Amino acid sequence: MNACNNELAYKVFAAAREGRALTIFALLCNRPKPEVDEILATVTHEDEQKTTPFLIAARNGHCSVVRLLLTQYGVDIEQTGTVKFDGFVIDGATALWCAAGAGHFDLVKALIEFKSDVNHATHSNSTPLRAACFDGRLDIVKYLVEHNADVHIPNKYKNTCLMIASYKGHATVVSYLLQHGAEPNVTASCGATALHFAAERGHLTIARELVTFGARMYTNDQRMTPLYIAAESGRAAIVEYFISQPSCCKLEKVEALELLGASFANDKDNYDINKCYHYLWYAMQERYSDSENLLPKKVLPPIEAYENRVECETVAQLEALKHDANALHVEALIIRERILGQDNAEIPHPIVFRGAVFADMGRFDRCIALWMRVLKLRQSNERMVAKDLLRFSQVFSQMVYTGAQLEFALVEEVFQHALIEFDQDRRRIAREDATKEELEIAEEMLEMNIHTALYLLCIFLKIKSTADEEYRLGKMAYCFNRKSLVLKSRSNYTPLHMACDQITHVDDFHVSDIISFPDDKLVSLLIHCGASVSTTDLEGNTALHVIVKYNHPISDFMSLHNIIVELIDAGVHLDRSNIFGETAKDVSTTGVADILLRTKGSHSLKCEAATVIKRHQIPYMGLIPVSLEEFIEMH
């Protein structure tokens, strides 16, 4: 398409976006059909959306434009694009999906009048009916179902229309779907039913309706029933309704009350220590309420992170804790592990919260103990721990910054977990059955872990004080280098490149208080523990190419000086060219770096000869040993 037509195409798009049907007609009037078709098929990228004039008009509810484009120009009613709703980017959306999702009822009716496919799903298998259910538009839901919308079609996660309506709290939509055949006991990929979703969000009316239509207490893939989900989420009204049902046995009732009480002790959005005690006491009373059917606890062995406390087993023991908030906090954490199991994915969140509270109080010992518990639980269950490792680098940085005592062994233990996580990251990336989304997340977590490892090494350098600690640090840095890690998002940057680069990301929560790049001590550590100064990124840049671009040569002269000297002493080639034929001197951005390169470096006769051969394009391939071919190639 030529420039004039590009301009015209955008004018048509803008008119469609703003609902100006007459303008569109005037712009396209008397133009050849092939040209009109091309303009109306043009996809415009705007605010993460990729839409044609037809789709943007539907997204914005402009019925007159949609009718014009269908009747006058015969656009494909099933064309798809990418639209954005409530922060979510939806790929493969039709005009009907857009109209249903945005609540444009008149447009929905018009599109169905023009025979739009009522079950045409997006790339994530979301139908127009699901879009209407998400927003609770009963009028649109009814109309779609009356025109053959299938209430049973799930999205790619096997999440049904009934599930999303239950989760969002749209009671009238839930009732309508159930009355029109929606199955309440279908399970999503995570094993959850609509009743799980209603219970999690505390929608009592919907939970009652689902039970009326035969919803049952199935367990999800975390072995949690809707009752336990409600209890874990602090939904007291739902719990009390469920335990009142004849089908709820005594043990389920007791454990649900315990879990409910525990949920109020360590939830930042739902904290209520009085409710915590109330429900724990209620549960304990229930345990021993029937002398013919006592339910003694099966307590866990003492756990160091929980101050080696043993869970209360009698009413008297619990009553002794009534006014001891800290003891109740710990009691709640122990209860959760006993009931949910140590492999449950929900276990860590309250532990992290309680650790953060201790960190804010300056009780770093308690914080670290709790967070270490989380790290070990998650890693033993092969769950990603990137955020946990970063969290440790943050609290360690806070401790260094405030002058708190930080033991070398604590950082060492966390770093060992980081080394383990690199292997697990690579296994996740190598999985043949991984989805594109899973691979992207695994790559992102790997890169986060590489950054965190560098933060931890910087922290080590600030706290090491003995020869033994220096030796142990060297071993860890050596193991880190042996992993041969690179940042794919930065053209295969190595950790050495990162340590030399002023734009290497530094987390801004406490970490940036004590760490910045380039870091000459980190560069020295990496080089002395096995990092190769000859390794290049995908553009052929060595770490020397990176450091000579540092734009604070005066205020931080020593870092620039020390790193350049370190790289040169380790054997980096000053005249090594990147893929653009540039040496470090060519890309240097300051006179200070130029001077350092001239005064600290020297060219060998061998390098000079290689440079001349490359510059004058003298034939050499196949005429000299392979090792010399490689040497010439780098110049």
N, C-alpha and C positions, 0 to 999 in steps of 0.2 A: 504494500500500500504506500502511495507517495505521500509527501509531506502535507499536501492540501487535504487529501482524504483522511490522513491521521487527525488533522485539526477538526475536520467535519465530524469524524467518528466520536471525538471527545465531546463536541458540542451536542451531538445526539445523546450521548451517555449522560451528560450533565442535565439535559432537559428531561430525560427519563427519570433520573434520580430525584428531580425536583417536581415531577408530575406535570410537566408542560406538554400536553399532548399536541396542541396546535403548533407549537414550535417544532416538534419532531416532524409533523406533517409538512410544514413549510420547508424544513431543511432537506427533506427527502423528495420533495415534489419534482416530478419530471426527470428524475435520475434513472439511469438504466437499472434493471432489476439485478443484474450481477453485482453492480456497485452497491446497491442498497443492501443486498444479502450480505456482502462482505462487511459493510459498516455495522449492520445489526448483529453480526457474529463476532465482532471485535470484543475481546475481553480486556477490561480495564482493571488495573491493579490499584487499589486505593484502601488505605487503612486495614491492611491484612485481608481485604476481600478481593476476589477475582470474579467479576461479574460482567455479563452483557447488559445492554440497555433493558432488555426484557426482565432479567433477573433482579436488577437493582430497583426497577419499578415495582416488582412484586414484593421485594424486601421492604420497601418503604410504603407499600399499600396504595399505590396509585392505580386504581382500577381503570380509569379512562385510558391511561397509557397502555396498560396490558391489553385491553380490548382493541385498541388501535393497532398494536403490533400483531395481534392474532388475526384480526379481520382484514386489515389493509395490506399487511406485508407477509402474512403466513409464517411467522416465526415458529420454530419447533417448540411446542409447549412442554416437552420433556427435557429441554436443554438443562444442563447442570453447571454449577459454579461453586465458589467458596464464599461463604458468608460468615458474619460474626454476630453472635447473640450472647449477651450477658458475659462477655469476655471469652466465650468459647468460639473457636474457629471450626466451622462445619464444612467439610469437603463433600462435594457431590450432591448439593441441595438443589431441588427443583423449585420452580415458582410456587407450586402448591405447598411444598414444605416450608418455604419462606413465609408465605401468607398465613399458614396455620401456626407457625412458631411465633410470628409477630402479632397474632391476634386480629388479623384483617378478615373478619367474617364475610363481608360482602365480596371480597376478592376470592376467598375460598369458594363461595357459591359460583362465582363467575367462571373460575378455572374448571370446576367440575362440570359446569354447563358446556364448556369447550372440550370435555372428555379427557381431562388430565387424569393420569394414572394415580388413583387414590392410595396405592400401596407402594409407589416408587420410593425406594429407600436411599439414604445417603451412603457414603463409603463406609460409615460405621454401622450401617443397617438400621438407621433411625428413620421411621416412617413419618409422614405428616401427622398421623394420629398421635404418635409419641410426642411430637413437637407440641401439639395442642394440650396433651396431658401434662407435660412439663410445666406449662404456664397456667393450668387449671381452667382452660376455656371450655366449659361444659357445652356451650352452644355449638362451638366448632366440633367438639368431640362427637356430639349427637349427630350433627350433619354428616360428618365423615363416616360414621358407623352406618347411618341410614343409606349411604351411597357405597356400601360394600367395603369399607375399611376393615382390615383384619385385626381384631383385638389381640390376637395371639402372637404376632410377629415380634420377636425380641431383637435387641440391638446386638452388636458383635460380642458383648459380654453376657449375652443371654438374659439381659435385663428387660422385662416386659413393660408394657404401658401401665399395667396395674401396679407394678413395683415403683415406677417413677412417680405416679400419682400418690401412692401411699407415702413415699419418702417426702414429697413436697407438701403433704398435708391437704390435698384437695379432696375433701370427703365426698362431695357430690359427684365428682368424676369417678371416684372409687366405687361408689354405689351403682352408678350407671354401668360401669364396665362389668361389675359382678353380675348385674341383672342381664347383661348381654353376653354372658358365657365366659368371661375372663376366669381363668383357673387360678385359685388362690395358693395352691401348693406347688406350683412350678418353681424350680430353683434356678438362680443365676449361676454364672461360672464360679462364684465364690461360695456357692451352696446356700445362699440366703433366699428366703421367700419374701413375698410382699409383707408378711407379718413381721419379719425381722426389720424391714425398713421402717415400718410404722412405729415399731417398738423403740428403735434407736432414736427416732426423732420425737418421741413422746406424744404421738397422735392417738389419744385414747378412743375418740369416736370412730376412727378408721380401724383401729385394732378390734373394737367390738364388732364392727360390720364384717370384717374379715372372718372372725370367729363364727359369726352367725352363718356365713356362707361356707363353713367347713374348714377354715384354715387350721392347720395342726402345728404342734410344737416340734418341728424338725430341727436338726442341728446343722449349722453351716460348716465350712471347712476348718473352722477353728473350734469345732465341737461345742458351739454355743447355740442354745435355743433362743427364741425371741424373748423369753423370760430373762435369761442371763444377759442378753444384749441390753434389755431395758435396765436391768440392775447395774450393769457396768457403765451405762450412760447416765445414771442418776435420775432415771424416769420413775419417780416414786409412784405416781398414780397408775402407770401401766403395770408396775410390779404388783401393787396391791390388787389390781383387777385380775391379773393372771393367777396369783396365788389363791384367789377366792374361787377359782374354777375347780369342780370336783376332780378333774383329771390331774391336778397338781399334787404330787406326793409330798410327804413330810420333809424328806431330805431336800427336794428341789425348793420347797418353801424356805427352809432354813438357810440353804446356801445362797438363794436369791436375796434374802434379807441381809446376810453378811456381806455379799458383794455390793449391795446397794449402800450399806453403811460405809464400806470401804471407799466407794466412789466419791463420797462427800469429803474425804479426808485429804485427798491429794489431786484435786482438780481445780485449776486456776479460775475456771469459769463457773464452777458449781460448788465452791468450797463452803462447807458448813459443818463445823466440828460438833455442834450440838446434834444435828441430824445423824452424823456419823455414829455418835455414842448411842442415840435412840435406837437406831436400827440394829446395831450390834447387840445391844441389850435385849431387844425384842427377839432376835434370832437365838440368843443364848437361852432365853426363857423357853422358847419353843423346843430346843434340844431336849430339855428335861421336863417338859410339861406332862408327858405321859409315862408314868413309871413302868408301864408294860412295853413301852417302845422308846427307850432312851437312845439318843444319838450322840455318843461320845465322839470328839474330834480325833482325826488322824493327823496329828501335828507334824510339821516339817522339822527336821533337825536344825539347830541354830545356824544362821547365815551371818558371816562377819559383817557384810554391808548393812545388815539390820541390827547392828550392835549386839549380835548373838542373842537377841531376845527369843524367847519361846512364847508362842501364841497362848493366850488365855484359854483355859479349858473349863472354867466354872464361872457362874454368875459373880461370886465373891471376888475372883481375880479381876474380872472385867470392871466391877464397880470401883476397885482400887485405882483404876486408870481414869476415872471420870473427869478429873480436873487436870490431867497430865496430857496436854495437847501433843507433845513430842512422842509420847508413848503410844497414843492413839494413831498418829501418823504412821509409825513403824508397824503397829498391829495391823493396820489396813493393808500395807504393802505385803505383809506375810500372808494375810488372808487371800489376797488376790492370787498369789503364786500357788497356794494350796488348791484353790477352787478351779482356776483357769488352766493351770499347768505351766511349767517353765518354758514350753515351746510356743505358747500363745503369743501372737503378734501384738496383742493389746497390753501385755504386761509392762513393757518398758516406759510407756508415756508418763504415768504418775511418778515413777522413780526419777525420771529426768526432771520433772517439775519440782519434786522435793529437793533434788540436788541443786537446782537453780536457786531455790529459796535459801539454801545453806550458803551458796556462793555469794548471794546478795548480803548475807549476814557476816561474811568474812570467815565462815566456818568451812574453809577449803578442804579440810581433812574429811569431813562428812560428805561434802559434795563429790569429791574424787572417789570415795568408797562406793557411793551409790551409782555414779556414772560408770565406774569400772564394772559393777554388777550388770548394768545394761549392755555394755560393750561385749562382755563375755557371753551373756545370754543370746544376743543377736548373732554374734559370730559363730557360736556353737550350733545355732539353728540355720546357718548359712544365709542369713539376711544381710543386706547391705549395711555397712557401718560407717559410711563416709561422713555423715552428719555427726556421728558420735566422735569420730577421730577429730573432726574440726572443732567440735565443742571442747575437747580436751586442750587443743592448741589455744583456744580462746581463754580458758580459765588459767592455764599455765602462764600465758602472756599477762593476764591480769595480776597474777601472783608476782611475777618478775617486776612488773611496773610499780606495784604498790610496796615492794620490798618484803613480801611474805616469804617464808622459808619454803623452798621447793626442792624436794629430794630428787636427786639424779635418777634413782631407781624407779620412781613413779613415771617419769618421762620415758625411761627405757622400756618399761612394761608396755606403755601405749605404743611406742614405736615398733615393738615386736609384733603387736597386733596389726599395725599398718603393713608390715612386711607380709604377714599372712594374707591380708586383704588384697594385696596386689595379685597374688596367685588366684584368689577367688574371683577377682574382677576379670582376669584373663580367661578363666573357665567360663564365666558368664558370656563373655564376648565370643568365645569359640563355639558356643552351643549351636548346633545345626537347626534345632527346632525353635530358636528364639525369634520373636517377631521383630519387625523393624523398630517399633517403639521400645521394646526391651533392650535391643542393641544400643539404641541411642542413649538410654538411661545408663546402661552399663559403661559406655564410653565416657559419659559425663561424670559418673561417680569415680571412674579411674583417674580422670584429670583432676577432680577435686582432691583425691587422695595424694596425688603427686604434689600438689601445692601444699597440702597439710604436712606431708613428710618434710618438705623444705622448711616449713615453719618450725617443726619440731627440732630439726637439725640446728636451726638458728638459736632456738631456746637452749639446746644442749650447750652450744658454744658460749652462752652467757652464764651458765650455772656450773660448768665443770670446774673442779678445783683440785683434783688429785691426779697423779700419774695413772692410777688404775682407771679412773673415769675417762681420761683421755684415750686410753687404750680401748676401752669398751665402746666409746664413741666412734673410734676408727673402725672397729669391727662392724658396727651398725651401718656406717656410711659405705663401707665396702660391700656389704650385703645389698644395700640400696642400689648402688651402682651396678651390681651384678644382675639386677632385674631388667636392665636395658630399657628403661621406660622413656616414652616420648609423648608429647602433646600433639595429637593429630590435628587439633583445631588451630595449632600454631605451626603448621608445616613441619611436623615432627621435631619440634624443639626438644632438646634433651634437658635434664635438670641443670646441667652446666650452663647451657644457653639461658635458662630461666634465671639462674643466680646472677648472670651478667646483665640482665635486661631491666631497665628502669620501669618498664610498663608491665612487668610480671605482676599479676593480681595479688594484692595483700588484703586479707579479710579485714573489714573495718570495725569489727566488734572486738576491741582490746588488742588484737594481733598487731594492727598498724601502730599501736602505741610504742612498740619495741622493735618492730621489724620493718625494713624497707630494702628495696633492691635498686642497684646492684649491691651485693654483700661480699666484700673481699675475703672475709674469714671463711664464709661458706664456700666460696670458689676454691680457696686453698685446701679446705677439708676434702672437697669432692675430688680435686686433682690428686692429692696425696693418697686418696683411697680408691684410685682406679679409674676415674673419669678420663676419657680420652679427649685431648684438646684438638685432635684432628677430625673428630666426628662433625658432620655437617647436617643442617636441616635440609628439607626438600629443595630449597633454593641454593644450596651449596655454601651456605654461610657457616663459618666456624663461630665459636664463642667470641673470638677476637673481632669478627665483623660486627658483633652485637655491642660489645663494650665501647668501641670507638665512636658509637653514636650517642653516648651518654652526654646529656646536655647541661650537666651541672659540674663542669670540669674545675671550676674555681672553688666553689663552696664545698665540694666533696672531692678535692684533688687526690687525697690519699687513697680513696677507694679506686679511682680510675688508675692511678699509678700502680698500686699493689696488684690489681687484677691483670693489667697489661704485662707487668713484669712476671707475674706468676705463670701466665699463659706462654710467654716467650721462653722462660726458663724450662717449662715443661715440653718445649719442642714444637710449638705451633708454627706453621709456615706463614711468614709475613706476606709472602707473595702468592698465597693460595687464592685462586679466583672462584667466585661463585658462578652460578649459571649465566649471569649477565656479564661475565668477564671482569668483575670488579674485585680488587683486593681490599683488604681492611683499610689501607691508606686511601683508596678511592672513595670509600663510603664514610670515612671519618668526617664528623660534622664540626669539629673544633680544632683550633690551632694547638691547643694543649695536647690533644691526642696525637696530632701529627708529630709534635716535638718528641713525645714519648716513644713513638714508633721509630723515629730516626735515631734517637740516642740510645734506646735500650735494645733495638734489634739490629741484626746484621744479615746480609744475604750471603749464602755460600756460593761458590763457583758453580756447583751443581744446579742450584736454583736459578742462577743467572742464565746458564746454558738452556735449561728447560723453558724459561721465559722467552728467550730469543727464538727457540724452535716453534713455540706456539704463536708468537707474534708474527713471525714471517711465514707461518704455515709450511714449514719444512716437513716433508714426508718422513714418518718414523714408524708407523704401525707395521708390525711384522718384520722390521729391520733391526730391532733391538730387543733385549730381554723384556718379558711381560712386566716385571717389577718396575723397570724404567718407563715403560709405557704408562703405567698407572701414575708414576711420579710426575711425568710430563703433563698428564691429563689434568692434574689438580692445579696447574699453574695458569 
